[in-house]
Amino acid sequence: MKHLLTPRAILLASAIALAPAAYAETPADTLVIAHTIDDIISMDPAQSFEFSGNDVLQNTYDRLVDFDPLDLEKGFQPALAESWEVSEDGLSITLKMREGITFHSGNPVRAEDAAWSLQRVVKLNKTPAFILTQFGFTPENVEEKITFDDTSVTLHMDKPYAPTFVLNCLTATVASVVDKETVAPNAEGEDFGNTWLTTNEAGSGAYTLSQWRANEAVQLAAYEDYFQGAPAMKRVIVRNVAESSAQRLLLEQGDIDVARNLSPSDVAAIEGGDGLKVQDEPRGRILYMGLNQKDEVLSNPAVVEAMKYLIDYKGIEDSFFKGMFVTHQAFLPKGYLGALEDQPWTYDVEKAKQILADAGIEGGTITTKVRDLKEYVDVAQTLQGAMAEAGLTLNIEQMTGAQVLDAYRAREVPIFIGEWGPDYADPNTNAATFAFNPDNSDEAAATGLLAWRNAYAVPEAMNEATLAATQEQDADKRAQMYIDIQKQYQAEAPIVPLFQRIEPTGLQANVQNWNSGKAVSSVIYRQVTKGE
Amino acid sequence: MALTDSDTGARGNPDTGARGATPPPSPDPSHRRAARRRRARSIGGTLLSLILTLLGLLLVTFIIGRVMPIDPVLKVVGERATQAQYDAAYQAMGLDQPLYIQFATYIGDVLTGDFGRSISTGQLVINDIKRVFPATLELATLGTLIGVFVGVPLGVIAAARRGGIVDQIARVVALVGYSMPIFWLGLMGLLVFYGMLGWVGGPGRQGIIYDGMVPTVTGLILVDALIAGDWGALKDAFSHIILPASLLGYFSLAYISRMTRSFMLEQLSSEYITTARVKGLSERAVIWRHAFRNISIPLVTVIALSFGSLLEGSVLTEIIFSWPGLGQYITKALLSGDMNAVLGGTVVVGVCFVALNLFSDLLYRVLDPRSK
């Protein structure tokens, strides 16, 4: 042991240790991203429903229709399907396949692949399957309802759904087209290749999946034969870096090009930094307050009304939510068809007091459960202070996300503070959960509906309006219907949308055309370039 | 052979226990046989108790995991799932079975080498472990080496020159090591050595250009790079591991140096040391040849324990340095009710502790002349 500690050995060791880091800039054709990607549990489009998983699948697979990464506001655009036609009765949509596209395997992309991909989603019936099954497909009937011929796929639906609704849903990751000839031979039992696709990829997207090391890294390689042109970035590496400050350091050192989970203070530091920039994008998530109507105090409409004035929207937005959320008081996020930007409520304790006094309410105590996430706890504590001023007592119990979720699904969270992310790029995704609850009884166990979780008996007229909007053939009229629903919602609902998520991304100044997917999609890499 | 010996000894003849305990003053051969049998039985007993320990560990982990108010099904199907999807997954995961059947099924699978599939990574647990454990092993080993090679001499010198300058420094070092939050120290280390000075690599096990370039043999990147003879990759991996390893090393150093010091002080106040000094032995010989040799046995235990606790993975260090190790893996699995992954990780940690115990037992035999 003494032998090992000779001065020479020490010198040698420290020389190796102190050698400067070899590298300070990522290769010109490689995009390196730091992101929290420990939520990925499957790479099968029929199963993946996690943010990071969808981020990958968005790029490794194509869909029949898709977004233009340079202009998401245009909505769905032709992709693997070059055109589509709605039948006169509105019950079926026929999508004509683009010719000459090949999967990464070299197999041609056929109408048969597209139909099989959608059918397997319905038959597997994993979590995201509802995005397709809501059009009346079941494992039993799907082979008759989704048909194909040499050049096109046809969806036969149970009702004349709005074309915008159907096509918006086809942009979702779950509607990705997989290579039947590659996947089918890898099926185990009745799993349609689900186990195999969990860790493998069989798409036609701009990137191929070269490696996925769970909780560690995802590597993508450019697909040179991509039908919209080979992407500029030949390699995309996403590394799991959980800590915001570590992401910032990596970005400042030039070891990464993109940092996707920066805290407000790190964003502020980077904004002033040399050679770095920050891009803010509104995302789809809505932070809301759910007031459970099973609670004695909260079931009083006056309390619900008063609560809307006890949130310090501006104060929160400008302090601890700075650069992370903006005030948004309707359930459709900005960027969606029919989004409403009205903001009827401000922070006004006096008004809240007045509303309570007029209704003859003198105090009340509520004990609620809040997920131990800083953002939610901060909002809850701010609310606690405001409620105290208005004569209401709020007790907060902090718990893990899973514990709160369990209680929430059992309708046992009096005041829920948390986020809701839309499931697909159509307004129905939020309307159907915020403003739809046909059976408010405990027995209904509609645990997926936010309205049910908060025991909000949605008025019959609103339930009907939400359903009617899914069948409106005219896009403009449809948008107006959603605006009307949201206005009525603001007037009476005990579920109060508060903020919309803003996602800041830290970038090297030379990274161009970065797109995290805004409110409607997932991250898209193929248009990203790196200048000088 | 030792195993068979002990088996027959323990089961075949109920008398052996008593006879072994009081060996008759008989001629040599039978005495030796008795001694051998005794040793064999002690090894067999150790093995048995190890297996029971592992089983008990698994059982306790399993029960804790199942009574935790976390629903693993939700992790699989997501919060948007319908009741039918939920029920299907619930059954597919075998959660409708009574707990003891679930546990028995799990143990049965493990005995055939099947650790199941993790629900939080979607991969086979065995593959996950093959990936995360080497990361932790590499870090813990380097950390412990640093802790031993700095901590032991520091402790010895501090004891030999009690109250001297080295002793004072050692005290401060240990105090800081005990009291500093590792999270803060890690971030500061990154900020200074990576951010400001650029001496070391940033978070992660490797730089981007070397990522995936070295063929995986052991999973220990330093070793794999050596095997591949890729000096660039070796240097890169070293520049990434040195900071987190030093950090862990610092904490084990704090512990090891304090323990070494107190062991040494105890020895140095013994009469045999006084005798040695009176006989005119040099101070160096007194300290290293006499006192140090006597503390080597408890020191082995201390080092083994400290190594073992590093092998569990240090969650905070792993998070700060984006180190894909066992600590993060188990913690994350536990928080999502992913029992297969938790139990798989527990087995690994358990086996490590058991192996370390056995190893230090063996070392005792080597180091302690009385056991010969």
Interface residues (C-beta under 8 A of the other chain):
Chain A: M1 L4 L5 I16 A17 L18 A19 P20 A21 A22 Y23 A24 T26 P27 T30 V32 D38 I40 I41 S42 M43 F49 E50 N125 K126 T127 P128 A129 F130 T198 T199 Q211 R213 A214 N215 E216 A217 Q219 I237 R239 N240 V241 A242 E243 S245 A246 L249 L250 E252 Q253 D255 I256 T400 A402 Q403 L405 D406 R409 D423 A445 T447 G448
Chain B: P69 I70 D71 L74 K75 V76 V77 G78 E79 R80 A81 T82 Q83 A84 Q85 A88 S118 I119 S120 T121 G122 Q123 D128 R131 V132 F149 V152 P153 L187 L190 L191 Y194 G195 G198 W199 V200 G201 G202 P203 G204 G207 I208 I209 D211 G212 G232 K235 D236 F238 S239 I242 I319 I320 F321 S322 P324 Q328 Y329 K332 L335 S336 G337
